[in-house]
Amino acid sequence: MKPHTRSPDQDDLLRPRLVDLLDPRHELVKLADLIDWDFFERERAGFFPSHRGRPATSPRLVAGLMYLQHAFKLSDEAVVARWVENPYYQHFTGETFFQHRPPIDPSSLVRWRKRIGEEGVEWMLTKSEEDLERPRWGVSLTNEAGRASGAVDDTNLKQVAVDTTVMEKNIAHPTDARLYERARVLLVDLAQRAGVNLRQSYARLSPRLAMQVGRHAHARQFKRMRKALRTLKGYTGRVRRDLRRHLQEIPGGSLRDKVLEALWLVGRLLEQGPRTKGKIYSLHEPEVDCISKGKARVRYEFGTKVSVATTNRGGFVVGARSFPGNPYDGHTLGETLEQVGILTGITPDLAVVDRGYRGHGVETTRVLISGTRRGITPLLAKLLKRRSAIEPEIGHMKADGRLARSPLKGTLGDAIFAVLCACGHNVRKILAHLRRLFAFIIALISAALGPDNPHRAA
């Protein structure tokens, strides 16, 4: 059932309003006034077609919590706990009086992300870019607030810088010994749930052998390591074949489907070799890719490729999209620029990229590739020099935000998480701009009062 429209709260004699307690100059108070929260009430109502059941949680509350958690690098549990302690968080999410209990269970954020999907979080990204004008369809939330605050304007949106990075998945580092042992444990657990009696589960031998593989590798005894690894692989294969023989005894249903999927995944795991394409690096996240970006500190990263588009000046994120399968960077440029045009309502005139985008095939936007010499005017050369400015922006999205590691499940979770990380980065940009703007106004007032004025700020 769709959420109910919130009616204005009456004054309480014993409880003061939050607006009377808070500093109106605080950046979160100012940002709350810049965002068109009614947009969420209108658009999110379409996600609840049923007229029965309990009314859904307030869309402003959920959207505000998602903004805050990605702006300040908080988990679902942490942002709900911080909300109870911070009156500015409560005002930002639409509360009138201070609340002493959590507004929702943290698991509600999981269900909301699944319901709204990638399109819903793209609305949140656009709304933070564009509030100088009235909201348009397809232009969502951080872009509008950025325009209203003056952090970004339409001129900046016509020139973008695009680059790709790796958003790692929240998985353990994959090794053959660990994957074989995890596969055996998975099959044994499913067999117990289905009531299948296996000939042997290797519950005592297999964990000990998996630990021994790591010890041999550490001692550089690779011949012994490979022998132990073959034995461990044989244990997993025996359990898989034993469970497959009892497959007819398992009745149809969700449990049988899980057993079939596990048998298929473990079969792929046992058959893959060092040069096999589409290898499995995690049993609970089989879509994870192994990506090498040529970094000195880490040779391989396990996750998904994310394309980020920022304004060439200001570093405001106007597009973020995940690309499973580790495609070539040049093949991702067209979809990234298309997303930028949809979210901002402005098709970029110029895109600045690095040399990894050669052969991109984009014709609707002029693309400048780093290192180009022919036909470059002094103005274009100046814009091309600013291409590297996107690198620290991505670094801040990983260090100050949550782009470094995605905890959400599947390719859909990666797509949602990448856009939410972009929302959090834009919120931090807007808050910093509001702080600088307030400091500038105070400095002007202090200078106008003069050094001898007794009312001059200290």
C-alpha positions as CSV (number, residue, x, y, z in Angstrom):
1,M,0.0,0.0,0.0
2,K,1.3,3.4,-0.9
3,P,2.5,5.7,1.9
4,H,0.0,8.1,3.5
5,T,0.4,11.9,2.9
6,R,1.9,13.4,6.0
7,S,-0.3,16.0,7.7
8,P,1.3,19.0,9.4
9,D,2.0,18.4,13.1
10,Q,0.4,20.5,15.7
11,D,2.4,22.5,18.2
12,D,3.2,20.7,21.4
13,L,3.4,22.6,24.7
14,L,6.0,20.3,26.2
15,R,8.1,19.7,23.0
16,P,9.8,22.4,21.0
17,R,10.0,22.1,17.3
18,L,13.3,21.0,15.7
19,V,13.5,24.3,13.7
20,D,13.5,26.2,17.0
21,L,16.4,24.1,18.3
22,L,18.7,23.9,15.2
23,D,21.0,26.4,13.7
24,P,19.3,27.6,10.5
25,R,22.8,28.3,9.0
26,H,23.8,24.6,9.2
27,E,24.4,23.1,5.8
28,L,22.0,20.2,6.3
29,V,19.2,22.6,7.2
30,K,19.9,24.6,4.0
31,L,20.1,21.4,1.9
32,A,16.8,20.2,3.2
33,D,15.2,23.4,1.8
34,L,16.8,23.0,-1.6
35,I,15.5,19.4,-2.3
36,D,12.0,19.0,-3.8
37,W,10.8,16.3,-1.4
38,D,7.3,16.3,-2.9
39,F,8.8,14.8,-6.0
40,F,9.4,11.6,-4.0
41,E,5.9,11.5,-2.7
42,R,4.5,11.7,-6.2
43,E,6.9,9.4,-8.0
44,R,7.3,6.7,-5.4
45,A,3.5,6.2,-5.2
46,G,3.7,4.2,-8.4
47,F,5.8,1.6,-6.8
48,F,2.9,0.6,-4.5
49,P,-0.1,-0.3,-6.8
50,S,-1.9,-2.3,-4.1
51,H,-4.5,-0.5,-1.9
52,R,-4.3,-3.1,0.9
53,G,-1.9,-3.8,3.7
54,R,0.1,-1.5,5.9
55,P,1.1,1.9,4.5
56,A,4.7,2.1,3.3
57,T,7.4,4.1,5.0
58,S,7.6,7.8,4.1
59,P,9.6,8.2,0.9
60,R,11.3,11.3,2.3
61,L,12.6,9.4,5.3
62,V,14.0,6.6,3.1
63,A,15.5,8.9,0.6
64,G,17.0,11.1,3.3
65,L,18.6,8.1,5.1
66,M,20.1,6.9,1.8
67,Y,21.6,10.3,1.1
68,L,23.0,10.5,4.6
69,Q,24.5,7.0,4.7
70,H,26.4,7.5,1.4
71,A,27.4,11.1,2.2
72,F,28.9,10.1,5.6
73,K,30.0,6.5,4.8
74,L,27.5,4.8,7.1
75,S,26.0,1.3,6.9
76,D,22.2,0.7,7.1
77,E,22.5,0.0,10.8
78,A,24.8,2.9,11.5
79,V,22.7,5.5,9.7
80,V,19.6,4.5,11.7
81,A,21.5,4.6,15.0
82,R,23.0,8.0,14.1
83,W,19.6,9.3,13.2
84,V,18.3,8.8,16.7
85,E,21.3,10.8,18.1
86,N,21.4,13.6,15.5
87,P,18.6,16.2,15.4
88,Y,20.0,17.6,12.1
89,Y,19.5,14.1,10.5
90,Q,15.9,14.1,11.8
91,H,15.2,17.5,10.4
92,F,16.7,16.5,7.0
93,T,14.3,13.5,6.8
94,G,11.2,15.6,7.6
95,E,10.7,15.2,11.4
96,T,9.0,18.1,13.2
97,F,9.9,17.0,16.8
98,F,12.9,15.2,18.2
99,Q,12.4,11.4,18.1
100,H,14.0,9.0,20.7
101,R,13.4,5.8,18.8
102,P,14.6,4.5,15.4
103,P,12.1,5.4,12.7
104,I,12.5,2.0,10.8
105,D,14.3,-1.2,11.0
106,P,17.6,-1.1,8.9
107,S,16.3,-4.0,6.8
108,S,13.6,-1.7,5.4
109,L,16.3,0.1,3.4
110,V,17.1,-3.2,1.7
111,R,13.5,-3.8,0.7
112,W,13.2,-0.2,-0.6
113,R,16.3,-0.5,-2.7
114,K,14.9,-3.7,-4.3
115,R,11.6,-2.0,-4.9
116,I,12.8,1.2,-6.6
117,G,15.7,-0.4,-8.5
118,E,18.2,1.4,-10.6
119,E,15.7,3.9,-12.1
120,G,14.6,5.0,-8.7
121,V,18.1,5.8,-7.4
122,E,18.8,7.6,-10.7
123,W,16.0,10.0,-9.8
124,M,17.8,10.7,-6.5
125,L,21.0,11.4,-8.4
126,T,19.4,13.9,-10.7
127,K,17.4,15.7,-8.1
128,S,20.7,16.7,-6.4
129,E,21.9,18.5,-9.6
130,E,19.2,20.7,-10.7
131,D,17.0,22.9,-8.4
132,L,17.5,26.3,-10.0
133,E,14.7,25.3,-12.3
134,R,11.5,23.5,-11.6
135,P,11.9,19.7,-11.6
136,R,11.5,18.0,-14.9
137,W,10.6,14.4,-15.6
138,G,13.7,12.3,-15.7
139,V,15.8,14.9,-13.9
140,S,16.3,13.6,-10.3
141,L,17.6,14.8,-6.9
142,T,21.2,15.8,-6.2
143,N,21.6,17.6,-9.5
144,E,18.7,19.9,-8.8
145,A,19.9,20.8,-5.4
146,G,23.4,21.4,-6.8
147,R,21.9,23.9,-9.3
148,A,19.9,25.6,-6.6
149,S,22.9,26.0,-4.3
150,G,25.1,27.3,-7.1
151,A,27.5,24.3,-6.9
152,V,26.9,23.5,-10.6
153,D,25.3,25.3,-13.5
154,D,24.2,24.3,-17.0
155,T,27.4,25.5,-18.6
156,N,29.4,23.0,-16.6
157,L,27.0,20.2,-17.5
158,K,27.9,20.6,-21.2
159,Q,31.6,19.6,-20.6
160,V,32.2,16.3,-18.8
161,A,35.1,14.0,-18.0
162,V,34.5,10.2,-18.1
163,D,36.6,7.5,-16.5
164,T,36.2,3.9,-15.3
165,T,37.1,2.4,-12.0
166,V,36.6,-1.0,-10.2
167,M,34.0,-1.3,-7.5
168,E,35.2,-4.3,-5.6
169,K,32.7,-6.8,-4.2
170,N,32.4,-7.7,-0.6
171,I,33.9,-11.1,-0.9
172,A,37.0,-12.9,0.4
173,H,40.1,-13.1,-1.7
174,P,39.4,-16.1,-4.0
175,T,41.8,-19.0,-3.8
176,D,41.3,-22.5,-5.2
177,A,41.5,-24.2,-1.8
178,R,39.0,-21.8,-0.3
179,L,36.5,-22.2,-3.2
180,Y,36.7,-26.0,-3.2
181,E,36.1,-26.1,0.6
182,R,33.2,-23.6,0.4
183,A,31.7,-25.6,-2.4
184,R,31.9,-28.8,-0.4
185,V,30.3,-27.1,2.7
186,L,27.5,-25.7,0.5
187,L,26.7,-29.1,-1.0
188,V,26.8,-30.9,2.4
189,D,24.5,-28.3,3.9
190,L,21.9,-28.6,1.0
191,A,22.1,-32.4,1.3
192,Q,21.2,-32.2,5.1
193,R,18.3,-29.8,4.4
194,A,17.0,-32.2,1.7
195,G,17.3,-35.3,4.0
196,V,20.0,-36.9,1.8
197,N,22.5,-39.3,3.5
198,L,25.8,-38.8,1.8
199,R,28.4,-41.6,1.8
200,Q,31.0,-39.3,3.2
201,S,31.0,-35.5,3.8
202,Y,34.8,-35.1,4.5
203,A,33.9,-32.7,7.3
204,R,37.1,-33.6,9.1
205,L,39.6,-34.2,6.3
206,S,38.7,-31.3,3.9
207,P,39.1,-28.3,6.3
208,R,42.4,-29.6,7.5
209,L,43.7,-30.1,3.9
210,A,42.5,-26.7,2.9
211,M,44.6,-25.2,5.7
212,Q,47.6,-27.3,4.7
213,V,47.4,-25.9,1.1
214,G,48.0,-22.4,2.4
215,R,50.9,-23.6,4.6
216,H,52.6,-25.3,1.7
217,A,52.2,-22.2,-0.5
218,H,53.7,-20.0,2.3
219,A,56.7,-22.3,2.5
220,R,57.0,-22.3,-1.3
221,Q,56.5,-26.1,-1.4
222,F,54.5,-25.9,-4.6
223,K,54.7,-29.6,-5.5
224,R,53.1,-30.5,-2.2
225,M,50.6,-27.7,-2.5
226,R,49.4,-28.9,-5.9
227,K,49.1,-32.5,-4.6
228,A,47.0,-31.3,-1.7
229,L,44.9,-29.1,-4.0
230,R,44.1,-32.1,-6.3
231,T,43.0,-34.2,-3.3
232,L,40.8,-31.3,-2.0
233,K,39.3,-31.0,-5.5
234,G,38.6,-34.7,-5.5
235,Y,36.7,-34.5,-2.2
236,T,34.4,-31.8,-3.5
237,G,33.8,-33.7,-6.7
238,R,32.9,-36.9,-4.8
239,V,30.4,-35.0,-2.7
240,R,28.9,-33.4,-5.8
241,R,28.5,-36.7,-7.6
242,D,27.0,-38.4,-4.5
243,L,24.4,-35.6,-4.2
244,R,23.6,-35.8,-7.9
245,R,22.8,-39.5,-7.6
246,H,20.2,-38.7,-5.0
247,L,18.6,-35.9,-7.0
248,Q,15.5,-38.0,-7.8
249,E,14.8,-38.3,-4.1
250,I,14.4,-34.5,-3.6
251,P,10.8,-33.3,-4.3
252,G,10.2,-30.4,-6.6
253,G,10.2,-26.9,-5.1
254,S,12.5,-24.1,-4.1
255,L,14.9,-26.5,-2.3
256,R,15.3,-28.6,-5.4
257,D,16.0,-25.5,-7.5
258,K,18.7,-24.5,-5.0
259,V,20.3,-27.9,-5.2
260,L,20.3,-27.8,-9.0
261,E,21.8,-24.4,-9.1
262,A,24.5,-25.4,-6.6
263,L,25.4,-28.5,-8.6
264,W,25.7,-26.4,-11.7
265,L,27.9,-23.8,-10.0
266,V,30.2,-26.4,-8.4
267,G,30.4,-28.2,-11.7
268,R,31.6,-25.0,-13.4
269,L,34.1,-24.4,-10.5
270,L,35.6,-27.9,-10.9
271,E,35.9,-27.7,-14.6
272,Q,37.5,-24.2,-14.9
273,G,41.2,-23.8,-15.6
274,P,43.7,-21.0,-15.3
275,R,42.8,-19.5,-18.7
276,T,39.0,-20.2,-18.6
277,K,36.8,-17.2,-19.5
278,G,34.0,-16.4,-17.1
279,K,35.6,-18.0,-14.1
280,I,33.8,-18.2,-10.7
281,Y,35.5,-16.3,-8.0
282,S,32.7,-16.5,-5.4
283,L,29.9,-19.0,-5.0
284,H,27.4,-16.5,-3.5
285,E,28.4,-13.9,-6.1
286,P,29.2,-15.8,-9.3
287,E,28.9,-12.6,-11.5
288,V,32.1,-11.1,-10.0
289,D,34.8,-10.2,-12.6
290,C,38.6,-10.3,-12.2
291,I,39.8,-6.9,-13.4
292,S,43.4,-5.7,-13.9
293,K,43.8,-1.9,-14.1
294,G,47.6,-2.0,-14.1
295,K,48.0,-0.7,-10.5
296,A,51.3,-1.2,-8.8
297,R,49.7,-1.7,-5.3
298,V,47.1,-4.3,-6.4
299,R,47.4,-6.4,-9.5
300,Y,43.9,-7.8,-9.7
301,E,40.6,-6.5,-8.3
302,F,37.4,-8.6,-7.9
303,G,34.2,-6.7,-8.5
304,T,32.6,-4.9,-11.4
305,K,33.6,-2.0,-13.6
306,V,31.9,1.3,-13.0
307,S,31.9,4.3,-15.4
308,V,31.8,7.7,-13.7
309,A,31.0,11.0,-15.5
310,T,31.8,14.3,-13.8
311,T,31.6,17.9,-14.8
312,N,35.0,19.0,-16.2
313,R,34.9,21.9,-13.7
314,G,33.8,21.3,-10.2
315,G,33.9,17.5,-10.2
316,F,30.1,17.1,-9.8
317,V,29.0,13.6,-10.7
318,V,26.4,13.6,-13.4
319,G,26.4,9.9,-14.3
320,A,27.5,6.5,-12.8
321,R,26.7,3.1,-14.2
322,S,28.1,-0.4,-13.6
323,F,29.1,-2.6,-16.4
324,P,29.3,-6.3,-15.6
325,G,31.5,-8.5,-17.7
326,N,34.5,-6.2,-17.7
327,P,33.9,-4.6,-21.2
328,Y,36.4,-2.5,-23.0
329,D,36.3,1.1,-21.7
330,G,35.6,2.6,-25.1
331,H,32.5,0.4,-25.4
332,T,31.0,1.9,-22.2
333,L,31.3,5.6,-23.3
334,G,28.1,5.7,-25.4
335,E,25.9,4.3,-22.6
336,T,27.5,6.6,-20.0
337,L,26.9,9.8,-22.1
338,E,23.3,8.6,-22.8
339,Q,22.7,8.3,-19.0
340,V,24.2,11.8,-18.5
341,G,21.8,13.2,-21.1
342,I,18.8,11.5,-19.5
343,L,19.6,12.5,-15.9
344,T,20.6,16.2,-16.6
345,G,18.3,16.9,-19.5
346,I,21.4,18.3,-21.4
347,T,23.4,16.3,-23.9
348,P,27.2,17.0,-23.3
349,D,28.9,18.9,-26.1
350,L,32.4,17.7,-25.0
351,A,33.6,14.6,-23.2
352,V,37.3,14.3,-22.1
353,V,38.6,10.8,-21.7
354,D,41.9,8.9,-21.3
355,R,43.7,6.8,-24.0
356,G,41.8,3.7,-22.9
357,Y,38.7,5.0,-24.8
358,R,40.2,4.9,-28.3
359,G,37.8,3.3,-30.7
360,H,34.7,4.4,-28.8
361,G,32.5,5.0,-31.8
362,V,30.5,8.0,-30.2
363,E,29.3,10.5,-32.8
364,T,26.7,12.6,-30.9
365,T,29.3,14.2,-28.6
366,R,32.8,15.5,-29.4
367,V,35.3,13.3,-27.5
368,L,38.8,14.5,-26.7
369,I,41.3,11.7,-25.9
370,S,44.3,12.3,-23.7
371,G,47.5,12.7,-25.7
372,T,45.7,14.1,-28.9
373,R,47.8,16.7,-30.7
374,R,46.2,17.2,-34.1
375,G,43.5,19.9,-34.2
376,I,43.9,20.9,-30.6
377,T,43.4,24.7,-30.0
378,P,44.7,26.4,-26.8
379,L,41.2,26.3,-25.3
380,L,40.8,22.6,-26.0
381,A,44.3,21.9,-24.6
382,K,43.3,23.6,-21.4
383,L,40.2,21.5,-21.1
384,L,42.2,18.4,-21.9
385,K,44.6,19.1,-19.1
386,R,41.7,19.0,-16.6
387,R,40.9,15.4,-17.6
388,S,43.0,14.1,-14.7
389,A,40.8,16.0,-12.2
390,I,38.4,13.1,-12.3
391,E,40.9,10.8,-10.7
392,P,40.8,12.5,-7.2
393,E,37.0,12.7,-7.4
394,I,36.9,8.9,-7.8
395,G,39.4,8.6,-5.0
396,H,37.2,10.7,-2.7
397,M,34.2,8.5,-3.7
398,K,36.1,5.5,-2.5
399,A,37.8,7.0,0.6
400,D,35.1,9.4,1.8
401,G,32.2,7.4,0.3
402,R,31.5,3.7,-0.1
403,L,32.5,3.1,-3.7
404,A,35.5,1.0,-2.7
405,R,33.4,-2.1,-1.8
406,S,29.8,-3.0,-2.7
407,P,27.9,-4.9,-0.1
408,L,24.8,-5.3,-2.2
409,K,24.0,-8.6,-3.9
410,G,24.1,-9.3,-7.6
411,T,24.5,-7.1,-10.7
412,L,21.3,-5.2,-9.8
413,G,22.9,-4.4,-6.4
414,D,26.0,-3.1,-8.1
415,A,24.0,-0.9,-10.4
416,I,22.1,0.6,-7.5
417,F,25.1,1.0,-5.2
418,A,27.1,2.8,-7.9
419,V,24.4,5.5,-8.4
420,L,23.9,5.9,-4.6
421,C,27.7,6.5,-4.2
422,A,27.4,9.2,-6.8
423,C,24.5,10.7,-4.8
424,G,26.6,10.7,-1.6
425,H,29.5,12.4,-3.4
426,N,27.2,15.2,-4.8
427,V,25.7,15.7,-1.3
428,R,29.2,16.2,0.1
429,K,30.0,18.7,-2.7
430,I,26.8,20.7,-2.0
431,L,27.4,20.7,1.8
432,A,31.0,21.9,1.3
433,H,29.8,24.6,-1.1
434,L,27.2,25.8,1.4
435,R,29.8,26.0,4.1
436,R,32.1,28.0,1.9
437,L,29.3,30.3,0.8
438,F,28.3,31.0,4.5
439,A,32.0,31.7,5.4
440,F,32.3,34.1,2.4
441,I,29.1,36.0,3.5
442,I,30.4,36.3,7.1
443,A,33.8,37.6,5.7
444,L,32.0,40.2,3.6
445,I,30.0,41.4,6.5
446,S,33.0,41.6,8.8
447,A,34.9,43.5,6.2
448,A,32.0,45.9,5.7
449,L,31.8,46.6,9.4
450,G,35.4,47.6,9.5
451,P,38.2,46.7,12.1
452,D,37.1,49.4,14.6
453,N,33.4,48.5,14.7
454,P,32.4,46.9,18.0
455,H,29.9,44.6,16.3
456,R,32.5,43.1,14.0
457,A,32.7,39.3,14.4
458,A,35.8,38.1,16.3
